[in-house]
Amino acid sequence: QLYARQLDVTVLPRPKDAPAPPESARDDSLFEFPLPLEAKNLRVDALRVAWENGEWRQDSIEGAARISDSTLKVTRALVQGATLSLRGAVDPLEQFQLPRIRLPFELLVDELVLEAGAWDLYGTVGALDQLRLSGNWRRTELRLDMLDIRAAALERWSLRGDIDFSADWPLALTAEGVLPEIPGWPDLIERK
């Protein structure tokens, strides 16, 4: 059993004078955890992860996880009251470039449920009632075996597929969904 009342993590930015490693020098090996760990009953009452111009905050997480070799396996997790905030100046005329995201270990998720989630992305806000997912992430490749989303503004959607968080984030997804009721639909289309 592992319990924490509050966990605050701050991700420090790369020093401005630190040179970025050349593309050819990137190491694609995976991090090896020094010893295996298992938490059959994991609970954190409040979590905050902050970085330059952003923050993830959540009320609680309960679940079970196991770490061994280069793998973090989440067998179950329930996250409640999570909010993602991204702030800072965004110039709409500036070309946006998606960053390369590389996870240094393999993440396997059997079941993750997020309830009452919200976001504020540079002033654009939204919320969802529930998100359920299962899948795995290794290096830059994320495989979603199942992603179900329920939100008032979106109704209900199910997705599955692959996302590669390398250059331009190519993705291949299959989606099924129900659109929310749109006032006047389909009468507006039928009249034209």
C-alpha positions as CSV (number, residue, x, y, z in Angstrom):
1,Q,0.0,0.0,0.0
2,L,1.2,3.5,-0.9
3,Y,-0.5,6.6,0.3
4,A,0.3,10.3,-0.1
5,R,-1.9,13.2,1.0
6,Q,-0.4,15.7,-1.4
7,L,2.3,15.5,-4.1
8,D,3.7,18.6,-5.8
9,V,6.2,18.2,-8.7
10,T,7.9,21.0,-10.6
11,V,9.6,20.2,-13.9
12,L,12.4,22.7,-14.3
13,P,13.1,24.2,-17.7
14,R,16.3,23.5,-19.6
15,P,18.8,26.2,-18.8
16,K,18.7,28.8,-21.6
17,D,22.5,28.5,-22.1
18,A,22.4,24.6,-22.3
19,P,22.9,23.4,-25.8
20,A,20.3,21.0,-27.2
21,P,21.7,17.5,-28.0
22,P,22.1,17.0,-31.7
23,E,19.4,14.9,-33.3
24,S,21.9,12.1,-34.2
25,A,23.0,11.9,-30.5
26,R,19.6,10.9,-29.2
27,D,19.7,7.6,-27.2
28,D,16.6,5.4,-27.9
29,S,17.4,3.0,-25.1
30,L,14.8,2.6,-22.3
31,F,15.4,3.5,-18.7
32,E,15.8,0.5,-16.4
33,F,14.2,0.8,-13.0
34,P,16.8,-0.4,-10.4
35,L,14.4,-2.7,-8.6
36,P,10.9,-4.0,-9.1
37,L,8.1,-2.3,-7.1
38,E,4.4,-3.0,-6.8
39,A,1.6,-0.9,-5.2
40,K,-1.6,-2.9,-5.1
41,N,-3.4,-0.1,-3.4
42,L,-2.1,3.3,-4.4
43,R,-3.8,6.6,-3.3
44,V,-2.7,10.2,-3.7
45,D,-5.3,12.7,-2.4
46,A,-4.0,15.7,-4.4
47,L,-1.4,15.9,-7.2
48,R,0.1,19.0,-8.9
49,V,2.7,18.8,-11.7
50,A,3.8,22.2,-12.9
51,W,6.2,23.2,-15.8
52,E,6.9,26.5,-17.5
53,N,3.6,27.8,-18.9
54,G,1.6,24.8,-17.8
55,E,0.1,22.7,-15.0
56,W,-1.7,19.4,-14.3
57,R,-3.7,19.4,-11.1
58,Q,-6.0,16.7,-9.8
59,D,-8.0,16.0,-6.7
60,S,-7.3,12.3,-6.2
61,I,-6.0,9.1,-7.8
62,E,-6.6,5.6,-6.6
63,G,-5.2,2.5,-8.4
64,A,-2.7,-0.2,-8.7
65,A,0.7,-0.2,-10.5
66,R,3.8,-2.3,-11.0
67,I,7.3,-1.2,-12.0
68,S,9.9,-3.7,-13.4
69,D,12.8,-3.5,-15.8
70,S,11.8,-0.8,-18.3
71,T,8.0,-1.0,-17.7
72,L,5.4,0.8,-15.6
73,K,2.2,-1.1,-15.7
74,V,-1.0,0.5,-14.4
75,T,-3.6,-2.2,-13.8
76,R,-6.2,0.2,-12.7
77,A,-6.5,3.9,-11.9
78,L,-9.3,6.3,-11.0
79,V,-8.5,10.0,-11.3
80,Q,-10.9,12.6,-10.1
81,G,-11.2,16.3,-10.6
82,A,-8.2,16.8,-13.0
83,T,-7.4,20.1,-14.8
84,L,-4.8,20.8,-17.5
85,S,-3.8,24.4,-17.9
86,L,-1.6,25.8,-20.6
87,R,-0.9,29.5,-20.5
88,G,1.4,32.0,-22.1
89,A,1.2,34.1,-25.3
90,V,0.2,32.3,-28.4
91,D,0.7,34.1,-31.7
92,P,-1.9,32.8,-34.2
93,L,0.4,34.0,-37.1
94,E,3.3,32.0,-35.8
95,Q,3.6,28.5,-37.2
96,F,3.0,26.0,-34.4
97,Q,5.3,23.1,-34.3
98,L,4.4,20.0,-32.3
99,P,7.2,18.9,-30.0
100,R,8.7,15.4,-30.1
101,I,7.6,13.5,-27.0
102,R,9.7,10.5,-26.0
103,L,8.8,8.4,-23.0
104,P,12.0,6.8,-21.6
105,F,10.2,3.7,-20.4
106,E,7.2,1.6,-21.5
107,L,3.8,2.5,-20.1
108,L,1.1,-0.1,-20.1
109,V,-2.4,0.9,-19.0
110,D,-5.1,-1.8,-18.5
111,E,-7.7,0.7,-17.2
112,L,-7.6,4.4,-16.5
113,V,-10.8,6.3,-15.7
114,L,-10.8,10.1,-15.4
115,E,-13.9,11.7,-13.9
116,A,-14.7,15.4,-14.0
117,G,-11.8,16.6,-16.1
118,A,-11.3,20.1,-17.4
119,W,-8.9,22.1,-19.5
120,D,-7.8,25.7,-20.1
121,L,-5.7,25.8,-23.2
122,Y,-4.5,29.3,-23.7
123,G,-7.9,30.7,-22.7
124,T,-10.0,28.1,-24.4
125,V,-11.8,26.1,-21.7
126,G,-13.7,22.8,-21.8
127,A,-14.8,19.9,-19.6
128,L,-15.6,16.3,-19.8
129,D,-17.7,14.0,-17.6
130,Q,-15.6,10.9,-18.0
131,L,-12.7,9.5,-20.0
132,R,-11.7,5.8,-20.0
133,L,-8.7,4.4,-21.7
134,S,-6.4,1.4,-22.2
135,G,-3.3,1.1,-24.2
136,N,0.5,1.4,-24.2
137,W,3.2,4.0,-24.9
138,R,6.8,3.1,-25.8
139,R,9.3,5.8,-26.8
140,T,7.3,8.1,-29.2
141,E,4.6,5.6,-30.1
142,L,1.2,5.5,-28.3
143,R,-1.3,2.7,-29.1
144,L,-4.8,3.4,-27.8
145,D,-6.7,0.1,-27.5
146,M,-9.7,2.0,-26.3
147,L,-10.5,5.7,-25.5
148,D,-14.1,6.5,-24.5
149,I,-15.0,10.1,-23.9
150,R,-18.3,11.5,-22.4
151,A,-18.8,15.3,-22.3
152,A,-21.8,17.5,-22.5
153,A,-20.4,19.5,-25.4
154,L,-19.2,16.3,-27.3
155,E,-21.8,13.7,-26.2
156,R,-20.1,10.3,-26.4
157,W,-17.1,9.2,-28.5
158,S,-15.0,6.0,-28.8
159,L,-11.6,6.0,-30.4
160,R,-8.8,3.5,-31.0
161,G,-5.6,3.7,-33.0
162,D,-2.0,4.9,-33.0
163,I,-0.3,8.3,-32.4
164,D,3.5,8.8,-33.0
165,F,4.7,11.8,-31.0
166,S,7.7,12.3,-33.4
167,A,7.7,14.9,-36.2
168,D,4.2,16.3,-36.9
169,W,2.5,13.6,-34.7
170,P,1.2,11.3,-37.5
171,L,-1.9,9.5,-36.3
172,A,-4.2,6.7,-37.4
173,L,-7.5,6.6,-35.5
174,T,-10.8,5.0,-35.8
175,A,-13.7,6.9,-34.2
176,E,-17.4,6.4,-33.5
177,G,-19.5,9.0,-31.8
178,V,-22.8,10.7,-31.2
179,L,-23.0,14.4,-31.8
180,P,-24.8,16.6,-29.3
181,E,-28.2,17.9,-30.4
182,I,-27.7,21.0,-32.7
183,P,-30.6,23.5,-32.6
184,G,-32.4,23.4,-36.0
185,W,-30.6,20.3,-37.2
186,P,-31.4,18.6,-39.6
187,D,-34.1,21.1,-40.7
188,L,-31.6,23.7,-41.7
189,I,-29.9,21.4,-44.1
190,E,-33.1,19.9,-45.6
191,R,-34.5,23.4,-46.5
192,K,-31.5,24.3,-48.7
